Amino acid sequence: MTFFDTATFPEIPFKLNGYMTVTGDINLFIEKQAISIRTYKGSEVVHNSLMQHLRSLKEIVLNQ
């Protein structure tokens, strides 16, 4: 999560991907995603999907 500690985020609201828009506290969004990733015990496909949300956010930050 170190990357996100110093990242500059786009103005809210912003599209994360084709089906998700970030509309609230970006730090809360990141924390909830991280908790979901850490606590998920199941399919690797679902785990990768959870990781993709943070990967998408990182890509948005890098491309600003």
C-alpha positions as CSV (number, residue, x, y, z in Angstrom):
1,M,0.0,0.0,0.0
2,T,3.0,2.3,0.1
3,F,2.3,3.5,-3.4
4,F,-1.1,4.9,-2.4
5,D,0.3,6.7,0.7
6,T,2.0,9.3,-1.6
7,A,-0.3,9.1,-4.6
8,T,-2.3,12.1,-6.0
9,F,-5.7,10.9,-6.9
10,P,-8.1,12.3,-9.5
11,E,-11.0,14.5,-8.4
12,I,-14.0,12.5,-7.1
13,P,-16.1,11.1,-8.6
14,F,-14.1,9.2,-11.2
15,K,-14.6,6.0,-13.1
16,L,-12.4,3.1,-11.9
17,N,-13.5,0.9,-14.7
18,G,-16.5,0.1,-16.9
19,Y,-18.7,-0.8,-14.0
20,M,-17.3,1.0,-10.9
21,T,-17.2,4.7,-10.0
22,V,-15.4,5.9,-6.9
23,T,-17.7,8.5,-5.3
24,G,-16.4,8.8,-1.7
25,D,-13.3,8.8,0.5
26,I,-10.6,7.2,-1.7
27,N,-8.6,6.2,1.4
28,L,-11.6,4.3,2.8
29,F,-12.0,2.6,-0.6
30,I,-8.4,1.5,-0.6
31,E,-8.6,0.2,2.9
32,K,-11.8,-1.8,2.3
33,Q,-10.3,-3.3,-0.8
34,A,-7.1,-4.3,1.1
35,I,-9.2,-5.8,3.9
36,S,-11.2,-7.8,1.3
37,I,-8.0,-9.1,-0.3
38,R,-6.4,-10.0,3.0
39,T,-9.4,-11.8,4.4
40,Y,-10.7,-13.6,1.2
41,K,-10.2,-17.3,1.3
42,G,-11.4,-18.9,-1.8
43,S,-11.1,-18.9,-5.6
44,E,-8.0,-17.4,-7.1
45,V,-10.2,-15.9,-9.8
46,V,-12.1,-13.9,-7.3
47,H,-9.0,-12.9,-5.4
48,N,-7.5,-11.6,-8.7
49,S,-10.7,-9.7,-9.4
50,L,-10.4,-8.0,-6.0
51,M,-6.7,-7.1,-6.7
52,Q,-7.7,-5.7,-10.1
53,H,-9.6,-2.8,-8.4
54,L,-6.4,-1.6,-6.8
55,R,-4.4,-2.3,-10.0
56,S,-6.9,-0.1,-11.9
57,L,-6.6,2.6,-9.4
58,K,-2.8,2.5,-9.6
59,E,-3.0,2.7,-13.4
60,I,-5.3,5.8,-13.2
61,V,-2.9,7.5,-10.8
62,L,0.1,6.8,-13.0
63,N,-1.6,8.0,-16.1
64,Q,-2.7,11.4,-14.8
